């Protein structure tokens, strides 16, 4: 590579584009990107459907990991050779190298596997906060979630298992269902059930083995959300947290859940949490440290991934938007 970075422009005719690096300045950090995933939020941003949209022209990618090459004279928290991840969304990680402001980066421990580092700042952080901030969960309690095979869902399973919290994991039926069930159980899932099976009366038999959930996590919307917070499944005064809407359908709640069960409905967006806590960096650092500890202990692994060279980014984008593809696409930069 020359002194230019190579940025992905998914809406063009299929070519990568050289862009000039910004000046390093006193507070700049020259980063050589190593790997960056393709998340649903990345696709939504390209489509113009996300809550935060960058000024154009822009580089895609909200997550990834890179290595510091050079720092400005005013940079104190980073040095050449450090691994870094984005501190917030909108960094533009789908490029081989770039100059970022120091405050836009978080230093990563050197012993964290590359793919785990590349996929740490969005999904595991979302799972961690939802399990921590809405209900006081203790070992033996249970959580129900849809989209259990998503990046967030896989992180919820593992973090909950590390805390001794039981999980009921709802997925869509598919041709390779047993393979998916086995994989989620290998991560620590206690129960994996399809949306169709959840609608059957026998689904209530689950609660002969575990307590009703106090917390429901909704990344789908539509009927799936309604079923997860149904009085048949969610405990009295429980909480349903919505963090996504993969079905593109509105969240419909049973009236009985609100009147007779006093269920609380909340929303969560990791980007907003980071911005709300921008002046409290200790809390962010503590969360990253806790997640890295779980990674070292083998209790939190990266989601199932398919590593794709940057030159093949179009096939990776296509795969990322294909239904029932559980493997997260990782661009190798």
C-alpha positions, 0 to 999 in steps of 0.5 A: 500500500501507498500512503493512501487508504483503501475504502469500501464504497458498496454502492458503486460499480464494484471497485475499491477506491484510494483516499488520501490520509488525513494529516496526523496533527497533534491528536491524530492516530495513524491506524492500520486496520486489520479486520472489520465485521459487517453488521446489520447497522452497517447495512442500515447506515448505507441504506440511509435507514440508521439513526446516525448517518455520516456526512457524505462521502463516507467510509462504511463500518462501525466496528473493527480492530486495527494496529497503531502505526504512528501517533501525534505529539499530543497523544498520551494514551496510545503508542505504535503497536497498540491494538485499538477498537472504535470508542463509538459508532461511525468511525469508518472501519472498512478501510486499510488505514486511516487517521483517527482522533485519539478520543475515538479509539479504545486500547485493547489488550494484546492477548485478545484474539483478532476476531474477538477484538474486531467484534467486541465493541457492538454486540457483546457490549449490547448484551452486557449492558442489557443483562446488567442495566434493566433488571437485577439478575442473580444466578438461577434467574432466567432470560428469554430472547429472540434472534438468539443466533444473532451476534447479540444473541450469542453474546447474551448466551455466553455472558448469561452462562458465565453469570449462572443465568439461564437462557431461553433462546428463540430462533426461526425454523430453518433447514439446518435447525439441529445444527444451530441448536447444537451450536447455541447449546455449545455456547451455553444455551439452556433451551433453544426453541423455534418461534413456532414451538413457542406458540404451542401450549407445551412451551409452558412446560419449560417452567417446570425446569427453570423459573419464568424469565424476569427479562426478555430481549427483543431484536425482532419485533412483530409477533415474536416480541409479543410472544416473548413478553406474553404473560405465559412467559415473562414474570410479573413486573418483568421487563422487555428490552427492544434493541432491534427490529429485524422483522421490520414489524412494529412491536405489538404487546398483549394488553394483559401483559401491561394490565395484569402483569405490569410488564415494563417496555424499554429500548436500548441502543449501544451508541446512545449509551456510549454517548450518554457515558462519554464523560464517564470513560471509567464505566466503558473501560470497566465493561471492556475489561470485564468482557476481555476477562470472559474472553481470556477465560474461554467464556466469551468467544466471537460469533461464528464468522466467515473471514473474507478478503477486502477485495471480495467485499461485495460477496461479503455484503451479499452474504450479510444480507442473506436470510438464515446465514448465521456466520458474521462476515469479517473483512480482512484488511 
